[in-house]
Every structure is written in structure tokens, then in C-alpha cells.
Amino acid sequence: MDAYPTCCYKGFDVYPLIYLFDPPREWHERRPDRAYSASVVICQEGASPDLAHSRIFHLNGEPWESIGTAKRAAMRGAEDIIDGFVPGQSMPLA
């Protein structure tokens, strides 16, 4: 994870986590080109992103074809979570 947040949004620091997507498959299936999954760490602005001050959210959906696309999707997902648009996932206000 980066030492500094990628962005700040409405009083929260956002840290996108991008990693390779490795789907389960049978041995005879064709291997897809690289694809990426994403999660996002959200914490209060200025707070340390450790487990006591932050929450980690996995972003559901299709894998993304590049790191940049996955990072942009993570940022949009974090904004949706902070705004309360994702049912069952939210960040407590300060």
C-alpha cells in the first residue's frame, strides 16, 4: 500500500489496492491475459491507515484490463461507499 493516500474525499483518505486477478479454471481452459481486481482502504483524513482507524472494502465486478482502469474504479467505488450508495457498506462519520 502507498505511504500517502491517492486522494481525499469528504474528510476521508482513500488508498486503492490493486492486485492480479486469478480466476479459477480447468487445466484445459485458455488463460486470460492479465486482469486486475481492486479493493480500497478508507480512513478518516489524516489518520493512520491501520486496522484501528480504517476499513477495507473489496470491489465486486468484472476484473479490469489495466492497473490504471482498476485504480480509477477503486476511486469511484470509494466515493460511492463514502456517499452511501453501496448497500451494506459505509464509513462512520467523524
N, C-alpha and C positions, 0 to 999 in steps of 0.2 A: 504494500500500500504506500502511496505517496506520503511524504512528510507533511505536505501542505494540502489543504482542500482544493479541489478543482474549481469549485465555486461556492458562493454563499447565497442562500435563497431564503428570504423571510425569516432571518435570525437563526438559520441552520447552516452548518458546514456540510458539504457533500463530497464524499470520496468514492468514485466509481471503482469497482473491482472487475477486471476483465480477465477471462481465462478461456482456454481452449475447450470447445465443446466436443465431447467424445461419445457419440450415441451408441447404445447397444446395437449390435448387428451380428448376423450369422457370418460364418467364415467365407461363404461364397458371395456375399453381397459386396458390391463395389464400395470402396472407401470414398467418402465425400472429400472435396477439397477442404482446406482449413475453414472452420467456422468457430465462432466465439459466443460464449454465454456471458451474462453480466449479473452482478449484484451491486448493491450500493450501501455504503455506510453513511448514516446520517447522525449528526450530533449537534448539540447546541453550539452556536457560533462562539468560537474562542475556547471551547472546552477540548480536553484531550479526547481523541477518538478511541479510548479504551472501552472495555466492556461495561464499565460502571456508568459511562456518560453517553453511550451511543447505542444504536440498533442497526442490525444488518438485515437487509431485505433482498431476497432473490427475485429477479425479474423473470416472470414467466413469458413464454412466447417462443417463436422460432429463433434458432441461432442466427447471429448476424455474420455477414460475409467478411467484415474487416474490423480491426480494432477501433478505428475511428467511428464507424457506424454503431458498434456496441457501446462505446463511450457516450455518444450522443443519446442513444436510447436510455442509458443509465441515468443521464442527467434529466431527461424528460420524465422518466419513471420516478425519480426522487422528487421532482416538482409536483407530480400527481399525488404522491404519498403525502407530502407536506400539505398540499391543498385539500386533502381528504377525499380525493376522487377514487381511491382504491379501497373497496370494501374490506374491512377486517384488518387494515394496515394503517397505522397513524403514528405520528410523533407527538409526545406530550408537549404542551406549551411550557415555556419557561416559568 
